[in-house]
Amino acid sequence: FFFKQKTAYEIRNCDWSSDVCSSDLESHGSGSLENLTLVSGKLLVISGAESRELISGETLRFLTDSPHRLESLGPEPAHGFMVNLLNSNESF
């Protein structure tokens, strides 16, 4: 079948350790959406004025059209993966 591809995909395997406990991420562009699944550990996700704690086994989906921050919580490293849908004009 034929369709118009308006979305670029980015897949990342990520580790956040307690000694390098955070990462500041820039906007991924208007309409971008991030799907973050935490496999182990505990992670704080801050996007704009909102924040959410994730524990192992949880998935969070959020818009990434503004800068956001991911912080490892607790003594063990956090590990997870992200699937980013970049610059889409479609609604999710």
GIJO-V506325 format. One record per backbone hydrogen bond with DSSP energy under -0.5 kcal/mol. NH is the residue of the N-H (numbers start at 1). CO is the residue of the C=O. If there is no record, write none. Layout:
BEGIN
nh->{NH	NH}
co->{CO	CO}
END
This chain:
BEGIN
nh->{5	6	8	10	12	14	14	16	17	23	25	25	28	32	33	34	35	36	36	37	37	38	39	39	40	42	43	44	45	45	46	46	47	48	50	52	54	56	57	58	60	62	64	68	69	70	71	72	73	78	79	80	81	82	83	84	84	85	86	86}
co->{3	4	86	84	82	12	80	78	20	70	23	68	64	29	85	62	83	34	60	35	81	58	37	79	79	73	54	71	43	52	44	69	50	67	47	45	43	41	38	55	36	34	32	25	46	23	44	21	42	16	40	14	37	12	35	10	82	33	8	84}
END
